[in-house]
Amino acid sequence: MIRAFLAVVVTVLALCMSPAWAQDPVLPNYETWDRIATQSEQLVGNGDTTAAQLNDIRARIVNWRKQFQDAQGVNADPIATIESQIAALGPAPAEGQTEPDDIAARRSELQARLSELQAPRLAAVEAFSRADTIVRRIDQALTERQVMELARLSPSPLLPANWLLAASETTRLVNGIVENTSQRIGERATWGELRPRLPQVAGYLIAALLLLTLGRYWVDTLPQRLSARTKDYSRGVVAFILSLAQIALPMIGVYLLISALTATGIFGLWTRPFLDALPAAGVILFGSAWLARQLFPNKSVAYDTLNVPHDERQKARWLVNALGMALAVHHVASVAFLPLSGLAERNSRLQRVPLDFAEGGAVVWHFALIVIAAALLFKLGMILRRLKPWADQSNTSYRHRVLSLAGTLTRPLAILAVIAAAIGYVNVGNLLIWPWIQSMALLGVLILLQDFIADVFNMLKRGQEGARDGLAPLLIGFALVLLSIPVFLLIWGASGNELVEYWNRFRQGLTLGGVRLSPGAVLMFLLVFAIGYSITRAVQGALRTSVLPKTKLDAGGQNAVVSGIGYVGIILAAILAITSAGIDLSSFAIVAGALSVGIGFGMQNIVSNFVSGIILLIERPISVGDWISAGGQQGIVKRISVRATSVETFDKQQVIVPNSDLISQPVINWTRQSKTGRIIIPIGVSYGTDTRKVHRILKEIIEDQPLVTIDPAPSVLFRGITVDALNFEIRAVISDIGSGLGVTSEVYHQIVERFIQEGIGMPFTTRDIWKDGDLPLADEAEDEIPAQVAQVAQRELPDDGK
């Protein structure tokens, strides 16, 4: 993973910095190329050309294609200079128009020089296209041959004759191994020759046995023992790193064992292929054991990677170990002696035993291995498909859903592999079963790596809440998934040449609207835009905290300046990023024109709100901190964004008002020019009260309020006489309308206190409810209600008592 990460970093830097390092390459010999290309095209079209010959031709053509790709950048600086000179002359005259003779002559001279400089580039482009076509034809021919080989029908392994043939061929293999080993022991491994190497062999062998027995037991318990002594937030990292020794230490033992066996000198053509296959088999075997312990542990060190019951964990762990054993046996057999091994045979570059194993016997071997692996895989799929129900339904993680889907697909795939192998399509069966096992293992490794990255961030932040679920671990985990795509392709049969070809096509990018988008261009766009965006935010922060507070602008004006600079900075950053990426915006003119109508209709509300937001920032009818009434809501403006304005009501609720509503509809701004505003306080007194005295008391109370202005002075008005009360009204202008409710409350408190002191009564309304239409006598009413209310009730009764 470290090498893969460094390779990605180096590639990214190369994409970004290659223009600065680029030099004019040496021009290819196009005559030699034309001869080689013609011969290659003839050989590719010939069906008798072998796969080895096609691979050799492909390697030569790829080298030529690289030369042509480099030659496409020749004369880059002179061409750019002449193009700028032509642009300085202005646009060429339209058809039927003329320009001055000196300008026309100069334009013609520059165009001729430009054509001369561009000629080598055009030749390189043409040759590159021809070479690329030949490479693609070779890849297509090789793929077709491989598909035909994988889809070849072999004898059915269910035939009894093939079982006898398999036994016979296996006997031949064993006899060949025994005879060859006996021969080498008799010829080369005499006591005189072995004695000098005995200390080396014995040392290697003893060390290997210790590492594979006691050492493996010790390292299996090491993560549990050491992680218990660490902090909770670092336990996961320590346990994962130490667990890698469960693979490394046994592999050192395997290496020492192979070294011991090799030092004896008794391994020849019949045994050396098995020895060469042991390292990869050891990685498969110990890697599967490590994966089983990490995904399905008996006791979790820090947390459970997968939510699986304990009984099912034991079954899953046993199944993963058994699948690793089956995969290791298949690898050794396919590398050493078995034909029809599907992708394993195609990708193998090791020497096989000198035995032409009969096809009828090979299908029996493969069928037995496929049946064993399919049965194990089917049971593992039964466990994995239930991961989602076992997990918490309210918080089912993505990994559980992915593994549940994989488990669901595993069962039919295992059945299809067995059926295909039973019919005779052994390569198809191998293609289905073994790459799927490796893909499942890679999924498990990705899950563990994502947990490890989250644990690293948790350790760096010392167990801070939410550290494992932050954005950075998520993005790195997503990057790991992207980096694993080539590994998945290799598992499913892609060759190194095919991966290189995919990468070259990816680097060339795709053409969209006449513009070629390559990874380098996209990366440059993102880099320049990110730098421009960061600079814009830094300038906004400096203005908001350091510069603007020292000016005479109010808070609303400061917010408008900061927002305007933000819009301008983002637009400039986008333009610079597009220019740096080499994207010609004129190529999008037709596409933009075609989409403008649809965008105009579909996004008219968004555009209207955006334009309204710009108007609000420029004209500033409202600003941050203003008290406004709009759309039936009152509150304080908290933020003016591109699309909408955030208003906080006096109930502390956030109301999002579209900017277009603030422009097109009436808006009351209580604090637009200043914070001063008028309050009106109505008050009523009972009949018989001295109105002049009430006027004087109210005048004194309102004038004593500290927020009430002197100019204009407050006023007390006698507003009217009603059946219930004598109505007065206090009108006053206060310096901060935001405190209007507080001033009104304080005035009412003082009015009640003064009225009680002065004996001034306040009116109130009473209501009597009579049952069955009968009116009680006054004496009865006096017994049931207070005397004062009874007197009022008697006064309001009609004379006739009805």
N, C-alpha and C positions, 0 to 999 in steps of 0.2 A: 504494500500500500504506500510506503514511503517513496519507493522508486516511481510508482505511478503518479503520486502527487508531484514529485520533483519534475517528472517528464511533462506533466501538464503545465507547471509553472514555466519551465524552459520554453515550451511551445508557445505559450501566451506571450512571453517576452520576445520571442523571435518574431511572432506576428506583428507586434507593436513596433519593434526596433529595426526590423529588416529594411525598411525604406532608408533609414539613416546610414546603414552599413552597405547598402547596395552599391555595386560598381558595375560598369558596363562589362558584360561577359564577352568571352571570345565567341565569335559567330560560328555556328556549326558548319560543317562541310555538307552542303545540300546535295551535291552530286553523289557522294557516298551514301547519304541517307536515302536518296531516291532508289538506288540499287538495292540496298538492304530492305527497304520497305516493300519493294516489288517481290523480292524472294520470300519475305515473310508472309505476304498475302497469299502467295501460291501454296506455301506449306500449310498455312492455316486452313485453306480450302481443301486440302488433300486429307481424306479420311484415314489414310494409312500412317499419317504422322503420329508418333507415339506421344504419350503424355509428358515424358521426360523432354522430348524435343520441343514440345509446345512451351514447357516451363523455361527452357533455355532461351527460346525466341522471345518469350515475354520479358525476361530479365534484360535482354539487350534493348528491346524497344522501350522499356521503362527508362533506361539510361538516356536514350535519345530524347524521349519526351521531357525529361528533366532539363536537358540542354535547351530545348525549344522554349520551355517555360521561362528559363532564365533569360533567354534572348529576347523575350517580349518586352523587357524593360530597357533595352538598349536605346541610347540617345534620349533618355528621359529628360535631362536638363535642357539640352538644346531645343527639344520639341516644346517644352513648357515656355522657354524664352520666346520662341517665334510665335507661339500661339498668343502670348501676351502682347507682342508687337502688333499682330494682326487685330487683336481686340482693340488696341489703342487707336487704330485707324477708323474705328467706328463700324457700324453695320454695313454690309455690302449693299449696293444699290439694288432696288427691286427691279423686276423685269420691266424694260421700257425706260428706265431711268439711267442717268450717267453720273459720274463723279469726276472731279478734276483729274487731269492727265497724270500729274505727278503722284497723286494718291493711288490712282489705278495702277500705275507702273510699279509703285512700291508694293501694293497688295499682290500683284502678279508675281513679283520677285520672291516675296515671302512665301506665297503658296507653293511655288516651285521648290524652294528650299525645304519647306515642310514635307512635301511629298517625297523628296529625296531621303530625308531623315526617317520618315515613317516606313519606307520600303522594307528595311530589314525586319522591322517589327511585324509587318504584314506577312512576310515570308515565314517568320517564326510562328505566327498564329496559325497559318495554313498547315505547316508541318506538324505543329502540336496537335491539331485536330486529326490529322491522318494517323499519327502515332497513337493517339487516344482511341481512335476507332479500332486499330489493330489489337490493342490491349483488351478492349472490351470483347472483340470477337474471340480472342484466345480464352478469356475467362468464361465466355458463354459456351465454347466448345468443351472446356474442361468440366464445367458444371453439368452439361448434358451427359458426358461420359460417366461422371460420378453418380448422377441420378440413375442412369441405366444400370450401373453396377449395384447400387443399393436396392434397386427394385427387381433384381434378378431372382427368378424362381428356382429354388434348390429342391432336392428330394425331401420328402416329408420325413421328419424325425420319428414319426409314429410307426413307420414301417419296420418290422422285425429284422429285416436284412440290414438296415442301417445300424441297429443296435449291435449286431454281430460285427459289422464293419468298424464301429467305434471301438469295440473291445479289441479287435485285431490291431487297429492303428495305435491305440494306447499301449498295447503290448510292445509294438515296434518302437514306440517312443521311449518306453522304460528300458528296453533292451539296448537301444542306442546310447542312452545316458550311461547305463552301467558299463557297457563295453568301452565307451570312450573314456570314462573316468578310470576304469581299470588299466586301460592302455597307458594313459598319462601317468598314472601312479607307477606303473612298471617301468616306463621309459625315463621320466623326469623326476619323479619324486622319490628317488632312492635315499637311503639314510645319509649318505654323504652330502647330497644336495639339500636335504631338509634340515640337517643339523645346524647350519649357520642361521637359518631363518626361524628356528624353533623359539628362541626368546621373543622375537617380534610377533610371531603367530600366537604364542601363549599370552603375551601381554595384551594384544588386541582382543583375544577371545575372552580372557578373564574380565577385562574392563567392559566388554560388550555385555557379558552375562550379568555383571553387577548392575549396569545401567538398566538393562531390560527387566530385571527382577526387583532387587532391593531399591534401586534408584527410582524405578517407576512407582513403586508403592510409596516411597517417601515424597515424591513430587506430587502425587495425587492428593495427599493430605496437606501439602504445604499451603495452598491458598486459605483453607479453612483455619489453620493454626495461626498464621501470621496476620490475616485480616482481622482476627478477633482482638488484636492489640492496637489497632489503628482507630482513628476517629470515625464517627459515623459517616461524615461527608466524604471521607477519602477511602472508605472500605471497598467500594465498588471498583475503583481504579486499581488499588493494590491487588485485589483478588483477580482481576482480569489479567494484569501483567504477569502475575505469578502463575496463572493457569496456563500461559503459553509455554511454560517449561514442560507441561505434560505432552507437548509435541516435540519440543526441541531436544529434551534429554533422551527419550527413546530413539529419536532419529540419530543422535550421536552414537547410541549403542548399535543401531543398524549399520551405520557407516563403519564403525570399528569391526563389526562382525564381517562385513563384506571385505574390509581390508585384511582381516585375518584369513579368510578363505582365499582371497586373491594371492596372499603371500605364500600359500602352499604351492601354487603353480599347477594344481591338478585340474583346473577348470579349462575345458576346451570348447570346441564348436557346439557340442550338445548341451553343455551346462552353463556356458557363459551368458547366453540370452536370459536364462532365469535369474542369474546374478545381477544382470543389468536392469532387470525389471523390479528388483527388490526395493530400491529407494522410493520410487513412486508408489509402490504398493504399501510401503511403510507409512508414507505421508497419508495415504488414504485410510489406512487402518487406525493410526494414532489420531489423525485428524477427526475421524468419525467418533472415536471414543471421547475426545475433547468436546466435540460439538454436542454429543449426547449429555455429558455432565453439565455443560453450561446451560443448555436449553431445558433439560429435565433433571435437575439436581435432586438428590435425596433431601438435602437441607440447604436452603438458599443462604448465601453469605450475607447479602445486603437486601435483596428484594427478589421477587419472582419475575423472571423475564416473561414467562407465559403463564396464564391462569389455567392450570391443569390440576385436577385432583391427584392426590398422592399415588393411588393405585394405578392410575393411567400413566403417571410419570414413569413408574418402573417399567411398564410395558413399552412405552415409547422409547425409553433409554435402551432397553434390550433390542428393540427392533432397529434402532439407528446403528447400534454396534454390529448387528447381524448383517444389515445392508452394507456397512463398510467392509465387512469380511467378504461378502459376495462380490462387491465391486473390486476389491483387491485381487481376488482369485481370477476374475474375468480379465483384469488388466494384465496379470502375469501370463495367463494362457493366451490372450490375443497377441501380446507382444512376442512371446516365445515361439508358439507353434501353431495356433489356431487360425485358419483362414475364415473368411465370411464374418469378420468381427465388426463390420460396420464402420463407424467413425473412428473407433480405436485403431483398427488396422490401417485406415487411410492416413491417420495422423502420426503413425508410428514411424520412426526413423532408425530403429535398432535392428541389429542383425538377428535373424531367426535361426532355429536349429535346422540342420541340413536334412529335413524330412518333408516330403510333399504329402502332408496330411490329407487323406481322401475327403472329398466334399461330403459324402454320405456319413462318414464318421464325425466330421466337424459339426454338422447340424444337430447331432444328438448331444454333443457337449454343450453347444449353445442353448439348445432347448432346455436342458436340465438347469443350467445357470439362470436362464430367463424365468423358468417356472419358480425357482426358489426366490429370486429377487422380486418377482411379481407378487407372490404370496406375502412376503414381508412388507412390500410397498402397499399392498391392499389393506393390510391390518393397520399400518401407520396412517393411511388415508382415513380410515374409520375413526381414528383418534383425533386427527387434525381437523376434520370437518365439524367436530363438535366443539371446537375452540370458541366459536362465537356464542353458542348458548351458555357455555361455562363462564364466559367473561361477563362482566357487569353490563347489562343491556343499556343502562343509561350512560355508560362511558366506555363503550366497546372501542378499543384502540384499533388503529389501522392495521397493525401487524396481525391481530387476531382475524380480521376480515380477510387479509391476503392469504394467510396460512389456511384458513377455513376454505377459501376458494380452491387453493392448491390441493387440499385434502379431498375436496369434492371431485376435482378433475383426476386425481390419482387413481381412483378405483376403476373407471372405464378405461383409462389408459393402460393399466396393468392387464386388464382382460384382453384388450386389443393386441397387446404385445404377445401374449401367450397364443392367441388365435392365429396371428400372423406367422409366428414361428412354427406352429403346428402344421399350417398349410404348406410351409416351405419358404416363406419370405423371412428368412433368418436375419438378413441385414435390416429389414424393416423392424423386426422385433427388437434387435439390438439398438436400433436408432431411437425407438420409443422408450425403452426401459432405462438404459444407462445414462444418457444425457438428462433424463428427467430426475434421476436420483442426484446427479451432480447439481442440477438447478435448485432442487430443494435444499441441498447443503449450502449452496451459495446464498439462498434466501436467509437461512439461519445465521450465516456469518454476517450478513448485512444487518440483521436485527441486533446481533451482539455488538457490532461496531457502533451502531447508533446509540446503544445504551452506554457504551464506553465513552463516547464523545459527550453525552449528557452527564456522565459521572465526572468527567474531567472539568466541565464548567461548574458543576456542583462543588467540586473540591476547590477550584480557584476562588469561588465566591463563598467558601466556607459554610456550605449548607444553607445559603440564603433561600428563602421561600421563592419558588418559581424558577430557580436557576436551571433545573433540568429541563424545564419546558419552555425555555426562552427561544427567541428567534434565531440566534446564532447556532445552537445545536441543531435546530430544524433545517437550516440552510446547509450546514455541513453534511447532515444526513442525506439531504436531497442530492448534494454533489457526489456523495458516495454511490448513490443509486445510478447516477449518470455515468460515473467512472466504471461501474460494473457492467455496463452494456457490452463493451468489447469482450469481457469474460464470458458473458452469456452467449455471444456469437461464437466464440471459440468452442464452448461446450457443445453447441449444436452444429459443429462441423465447419465453421468458417476457417479458412486458412490465413496465414500471416499476410500473404499477398492480397487477399481479399480485404483484410482489415486496412492495409495500407491504401488500397484503392478507395475504400470508403472514406478514409481520412482525407485523401487528396480531393475527392469530390466535395467533401464537407468544407475544406479550406477554400475551394473555388467558389462556394456559395451557390446561391440561386438567383435567377433573374426575375425581378418583379417590376413591371411597368417600365422596362428599359433600364433599370438600375440593378446592378449585381451586388447582392448582399452577401458578404463573406464573414467568417468569424472575426477576422482582424478588423473589418470595418465596424461590425457590431460592437466589438470590444472597445475600439477607439471612441465610438459614439457614447457608450456608457461611461467610459473613463472621463472624457471631456465634459459631458453633461454633469457627472457627479462632482467634478472639480468646480464647474461654474455654479452649480446649485449650492455647494458648500460655501463658496465665496459670497454668494448672495445672502445666505443665511448669516454669515459672519458680519457682513456690512449692515444688515438689518439689526442684528443684535447690538452692534456698536452704536448705531444711530439711536436705538430705542433706550439704551442704558446710559450712554455717555454724552452724545451730541445734542439730541433734541430736548432733553430735560433742561438744558442751559439756554434754550431759546424762549421766545415769548409765545410760541405756539401752544394752544391748549391741548388737552389729551386727545380730542377728536382729530385735530390737525396733525398731531404726531402720528397717530394711527394711520391716517390717510397717506402721509409721506412714506411710512414704513411699508405699507401694503403696495403702494405704487412702485417703489423700488423693487419689491419682491416680484411683481409681475414683469417689470422690465428686465430684471436679472434672469428670470427663468426663460423668457423669450430669447434673450441674447445667448444664454447657455445652450438652448436648443439649436439656434442657428449655427453657433460655433461648432457644436458637436456634429451636426449634419455636414458642415463644410469639411471638418477634419476627417470624417469618415469617407470623404470622396463621393458623397451621394449628390447627384445632380437633381435639384428640385424641379427643373424644367421637364424632366422625364415623367413627373407625376402630374403634369398640367392637365393632360387629357383625362386621366383617371379622376383627378380632383374635380374637373368640370362635370364629369358624369355623375359623381357622387354628391356634388353641391346641392342639386335639387332635392335629392332624397334626404340629405342631412338637414337642409333648410326646413323641410316639412316635419321630419321626425324629431329634430332637436330644437325646434323653434322656442319652446319654453326655456330650455337651458340657455340658449343664446340670449333670449330676452332677459333672463335673470343675470347673466354675465354682464351684458351691456348696462343694465340697471345698476349693478354693483359698481361699475366704473363711474357712472354718473354720480352715485352717492359719494364716492371717494373724491371726485373733483368738485362738485357743487356743494357738498357737505350740508344738505338740508337736515341731516341727523348725524350725530357723531357718537363715538363710544362714551358712555356715561350720561347720555341724554335720557330724560324721562319722557316717553312718548306713549301715545294711545293710537293703536292701529289694529285693524281687523278685530275689533271687540276686545282687545287685550291692552293692558297697561303694564308698563315696567321700565326697567333700565336697560339701555342698549349695552350689551357686553362684547359683541364681536360683529364686524361686518366682513363677510367673506365673499368669494366670487359669486356664489349662487344664492346665498340667503344671509339674513341677519338674525343673530341670536339675541333674544330679549328675555331678561329675567324678571318675572312678575314679582309682586310683593309677597306672594306665597312661596317664593323661592322655586318656582317652576320655570323650566327653560322652554321658551316658545320660539320655534323656527319660522320666521316670516320670509317668504320669497321676496327677493329684491324688487321684482316687477310690481308687487303689491304696494311697496313703499313709494314707487314712482307714479303709478297710475291711480292710486286711491288716496282719499284724504287722510292725512296723518297729523295728529296734534302733538306738537313738540313743546312740552311745558318748560323746557330749559334751553331753548335754542339760542337766544341772545344773551340771557342771563338767568340766574337761578331765582330771581325774584318772582313772586306770584301772589295772587290775591286769594284770601280765604273768606268764606261767608259762613257766619255762625247764627242760625236762627234760634230764638228763645221766646217763650210765651209766659205771661203772668196772668193771674186770676183777675176777675172783675173787682173793681173797688180799689185797685192799687194805684198809687200816685205815679203817673207816667213820667213826670219830670224827674222824680227821684230814681226811677228805674234807668232812665237815660243817663243820669249822672253816674250811677254805679257802674253801668256797663262801660261807659267811657273811661272811667278810672281803671277798670280791670284791663281792658285791651291796651291802653297806653302804657301800662306797667310791663307788658311783655317785651323781653329783650330783642326778639327777632322782628318785631313790628317796626316798620320804617316810620320816620318822622315826616318825610316828604316822599310820597303823599301821606298825609296823616290819616289815621283810622277814623271811621265814622260809625255812628249808631243811628239807625233809622227806625221810626215807628211805622211798621209796614201795613197794619190793618187790624180790624176788629172782627172777630168771628164769634160764633155761638158758644165757643169753648174758652177762648182766651183773648188777651191783648197781645198781639204779635210784634216783637221787635227783631231787628237783624243787625248783626255786627259785620262790618266789612273792613278788612285790613289787608295791607300789602306787607308780606314778610320777605326777608332777605334770602331765605332758602326755602323754596316751595316744597322741597323734599321733607322738610320738618313740619309741614302743614298739619298733619294728623296729630303730631305731638303738641303743637301750639293749641289746636282746637280742644284737645283733651284737657290741657291745663286751664284753659279759659273756662270750660264747663265746671271744673272742680272749684275754681274761685267764685264763679257765679252762685253755685249752690251754697257755699260757705257764707257769702255776703247776704244772700237772700234770707237765710236762716237768722243771721244776726239782725237784719233790718226788719224781720217779720213780714216779708213779702211772700205771699202764697203762689203756688204754681197750679195751674188748672189740671184737672184730670176728668176723665169721662167715666160715668158709671152706667151699668146696664142691669135691669131687673128682668128676670124670666118668670112668668106666671104660668102655672099649670091649669089646665082645663078652662082657661079664660076667666078665672075668678081673680078679682083684685082684693088683696087683704086690706084691712083698715090700717090707718096710720099707726095706731097703738101696737098692732101686731108687727108692723114693719120695724118699729123702734126696738122691739124685743129681739129681733133677729139680726139687725145690722147696726153699725155704729150710729150715734145720734146725728152727726153731721151729715152722713149720707142719707139718713131718714128724712131730715129736713129738706135736702135737695130733692128727694123723691116726692115729698108732699108738694113742694113748689111746682114740680113739673107735671103733677097729675091734673087733668082737666077738672073744671068745676063740677061737671056732672058725675064725676067718679068713674067714668068708663075708661 
